Amino acid sequence: MKNIVFSLFIIFGMSTVYSQIGMGTSVNEGKWRIGGGVGLGFGNNGYFGFNISPYAGYAVLPNMEMGVTAGFQYGKNDYYKSNLFSTGPYVNYYIANQFFARGHYEYFSGTQTLLNNDQKFSFDESALWLGGGYQSTGRVRFQTGILYNVLYKENESIFRSPIRPFGGIAVSL
């Protein structure tokens, strides 16, 4: 299970619309948020990986956003191929202008097939990611940050590390 690699995010549309924030203006201009990230990964032994992670959220308070994420990851190398699905709720609390703290629970479920004998394994795992990040301002924003999985168990997890960077584009509606 350790062979599942979280790809570095290559974000579509790296150009971001920036705007100035006036006095009394909320960092997040609309109440609804739609966004996500897309990534590609390449590595040793012919590794190729792809992931997509859309989300939708709502500003329940001027500085607090709650929402739900979904995700899909595909990975394949010379020895195996895997599919991983995830879903779960998140909370962003905007501390100061563009900086935010994040709590994100995700449930992961997937399969891995060994290519030399077609043996198939199923797995699942819960993760509670805590961390934070930075976002640009305006209706279209670039977001980036880092999270730590407090439920991580070495030698038992499907993840290589409890640390996960993230990035993506978000739109306020």
C-alpha positions as CSV (number, residue, x, y, z in Angstrom):
1,M,0.0,0.0,0.0
2,K,3.0,2.3,0.5
3,N,3.3,2.5,-3.3
4,I,0.6,5.1,-3.6
5,V,2.2,8.4,-4.4
6,F,0.5,11.7,-4.0
7,S,1.4,13.7,-7.1
8,L,2.6,17.2,-7.0
9,F,-0.1,19.5,-8.1
10,I,0.2,21.0,-11.6
11,I,-2.5,23.6,-11.5
12,F,-4.5,24.5,-14.6
13,G,-4.8,28.2,-15.1
14,M,-1.9,29.5,-13.0
15,S,-2.9,33.0,-13.9
16,T,-5.0,34.4,-11.1
17,V,-7.2,37.5,-10.9
18,Y,-5.9,39.7,-8.1
19,S,-7.8,42.6,-6.6
20,Q,-7.3,45.1,-3.8
21,I,-9.3,44.7,-0.6
22,G,-10.9,47.8,0.6
23,M,-11.7,48.6,4.2
24,G,-14.6,46.6,5.5
25,T,-14.5,44.2,2.5
26,S,-14.5,40.5,3.2
27,V,-11.5,38.5,1.9
28,N,-14.0,36.2,0.2
29,E,-16.3,38.1,-2.0
30,G,-19.1,35.6,-2.5
31,K,-20.7,33.1,-0.1
32,W,-20.3,30.0,-2.3
33,R,-16.9,28.6,-3.3
34,I,-16.2,26.2,-6.1
35,G,-12.7,25.0,-6.8
36,G,-10.2,22.2,-6.8
37,G,-6.9,21.0,-8.1
38,V,-5.6,18.7,-10.9
39,G,-2.3,17.0,-10.8
40,L,0.1,14.8,-12.8
41,G,3.0,12.8,-11.5
42,F,5.8,10.9,-13.1
43,G,8.5,8.8,-11.3
44,N,10.6,5.7,-11.1
45,N,9.7,2.4,-12.8
46,G,7.5,4.0,-15.3
47,Y,5.3,5.7,-12.7
48,F,2.4,7.8,-14.0
49,G,-0.2,9.4,-11.8
50,F,-3.2,11.6,-12.2
51,N,-5.5,13.2,-9.6
52,I,-8.4,15.5,-9.5
53,S,-9.9,17.0,-6.3
54,P,-13.0,19.3,-6.7
55,Y,-14.7,20.9,-3.8
56,A,-17.7,23.1,-3.0
57,G,-18.1,25.3,0.1
58,Y,-20.2,28.0,1.7
59,A,-19.2,30.9,3.9
60,V,-21.1,30.3,7.1
61,L,-19.4,33.3,8.8
62,P,-17.5,36.1,7.2
63,N,-14.2,34.4,8.1
64,M,-15.3,30.7,8.1
65,E,-16.0,28.5,5.2
66,M,-17.4,24.9,5.4
67,G,-17.7,22.5,2.5
68,V,-17.2,19.1,1.1
69,T,-14.4,17.6,-1.1
70,A,-14.2,14.6,-3.4
71,G,-11.2,13.2,-5.1
72,F,-9.9,10.6,-7.5
73,Q,-6.3,9.4,-7.9
74,Y,-4.9,6.9,-10.5
75,G,-1.4,5.6,-10.3
76,K,0.4,3.0,-12.4
77,N,4.0,1.8,-12.7
78,D,5.7,-1.3,-14.0
79,Y,4.5,-3.4,-11.0
80,Y,1.0,-2.2,-10.1
81,K,-1.9,0.1,-10.8
82,S,-4.2,1.7,-8.3
83,N,-7.3,3.7,-8.0
84,L,-8.1,5.8,-4.9
85,F,-11.4,7.7,-4.2
86,S,-11.8,10.2,-1.3
87,T,-14.6,12.3,0.1
88,G,-15.1,14.4,3.3
89,P,-15.9,17.7,4.9
90,Y,-13.6,20.6,5.5
91,V,-13.5,23.9,7.4
92,N,-11.3,26.9,6.5
93,Y,-10.9,29.7,9.1
94,Y,-9.5,32.9,7.6
95,I,-7.1,34.3,10.1
96,A,-5.8,37.5,8.5
97,N,-6.6,38.5,4.9
98,Q,-5.2,35.7,2.7
99,F,-4.0,33.3,5.4
100,F,-6.3,30.5,6.7
101,A,-6.3,27.5,9.0
102,R,-7.8,24.3,7.7
103,G,-9.3,21.1,9.2
104,H,-10.2,18.4,6.7
105,Y,-11.5,14.9,7.3
106,E,-11.3,12.5,4.4
107,Y,-12.3,8.9,3.9
108,F,-10.2,7.0,1.3
109,S,-11.2,3.8,-0.4
110,G,-9.4,2.1,-3.3
111,T,-7.9,-0.9,-5.0
112,Q,-4.5,-1.9,-6.1
113,T,-3.7,-4.6,-8.7
114,L,-0.4,-6.3,-9.0
115,L,0.4,-6.5,-12.7
116,N,2.5,-9.6,-12.7
117,N,-0.3,-11.9,-11.4
118,D,-3.5,-9.8,-11.5
119,Q,-3.9,-10.1,-7.7
120,K,-6.2,-7.3,-6.4
121,F,-6.2,-5.7,-3.0
122,S,-8.8,-3.3,-1.5
123,F,-8.0,-0.8,1.2
124,D,-9.6,2.1,3.1
125,E,-8.3,4.7,5.5
126,S,-9.5,7.8,7.3
127,A,-7.4,10.9,7.5
128,L,-7.8,14.1,9.6
129,W,-5.7,16.8,8.0
130,L,-4.8,19.9,10.0
131,G,-2.8,22.8,8.7
132,G,-3.1,26.0,6.8
133,G,-2.4,28.0,3.7
134,Y,-2.4,31.1,1.7
135,Q,-4.8,32.4,-1.0
136,S,-4.8,35.3,-3.3
137,T,-7.7,37.7,-3.3
138,G,-10.6,38.3,-5.7
139,R,-13.3,36.2,-7.1
140,V,-10.8,33.8,-8.7
141,R,-8.1,32.8,-6.3
142,F,-5.0,30.6,-6.2
143,Q,-4.7,28.6,-2.9
144,T,-1.7,26.7,-1.6
145,G,-0.8,25.2,1.8
146,I,0.3,22.2,3.8
147,L,-1.6,19.7,5.9
148,Y,-0.6,17.1,8.5
149,N,-2.6,13.9,9.0
150,V,-3.0,13.5,12.8
151,L,-4.4,9.9,12.2
152,Y,-1.3,8.7,10.4
153,K,0.2,5.4,11.5
154,E,3.6,4.6,10.1
155,N,3.8,1.1,8.5
156,E,0.0,0.9,8.5
157,S,-1.0,3.8,6.3
158,I,-1.6,3.9,2.6
159,F,0.3,7.2,2.6
160,R,4.1,7.5,2.5
161,S,4.1,10.6,4.8
162,P,1.7,12.4,7.1
163,I,2.4,15.6,5.4
164,R,0.5,16.7,2.3
165,P,1.0,19.9,0.3
166,F,-2.1,21.2,-1.6
167,G,-2.8,23.8,-4.2
168,G,-5.7,24.8,-6.5
169,I,-7.9,27.4,-8.0
170,A,-11.1,28.6,-6.3
171,V,-14.0,30.8,-7.5
172,S,-16.3,32.8,-5.2
173,L,-19.9,33.0,-6.4
